[in-house]
């Protein structure tokens, strides 16, 4: 069963998605990003960097998204 949680949103023209390198993983000031990216052991994640130029509150936000499958 798939599920998701909405943590932020922006208009489509305000979103930029790009590839993420391992050295970008220190962008999260709140939690350990590496632990958040793997839900199961031995899972290889594909990483993406999402930038909201203006989110719902008008702020610039950068997030790292890890997915198991492309």
N, C-alpha and C positions, 0 to 999 in steps of 0.2 A: 504494500500500500504506500502510495506517495503522499507526502504532505509538505507544506511550506509555511513560512511565517513572513509576513510583510513587515520589514523593519524601516523602510524609507521608500519614498517614491518621488518621481520627477517626470516632467513631460519628455516625450521621446527625443525631441530635438535638443534637450539639455543633458543627454546621457552619452558618454563615450565609453566603449568597451575595448580593451586591448589585452595583449598577452601579459603575463606576469612572470617575473623571474624569481628565483629563490631568494635573492637579496632584497626583494620588495616585501618579504614577509614580516618585517619589523614595523610596518605601518600601523598596526593595531595597538593603540595605547591602552586598551582596556583588558584584553585577554591574550592568552597565548594563542597566536594564530595557528601554529602547527597543530595544536590539539583540536581546534575547531574544524580543521579541514579534513580530518579523517574520522569517519563514523565507525569504521571497522578496521581491525589490524590488517596489515599487508595490502592495503588498497592504494593504488597509484591514482593520485588526483591530477586533473588538468586545472591549471590556475588561470584566472582572468582577473584583471583589474578593472573595476567599474568606477567611473568618475561622474558624479552628478554636478554639473556646472551650477545648477540652482535647484536644490531639492524643494520639498513642500514648504519649508520654512525660509527659503532664500539663501541657504548656506551652500558652500562648496564642500562636497563629501567624496572621499575615496574609500572604496571597499575592495576586499579581496574575496573572490568567489572560487570555491573549489568544487569540482564535479568529478564523479567517478567515471562517467562515460561521455564521449562527445556526441 
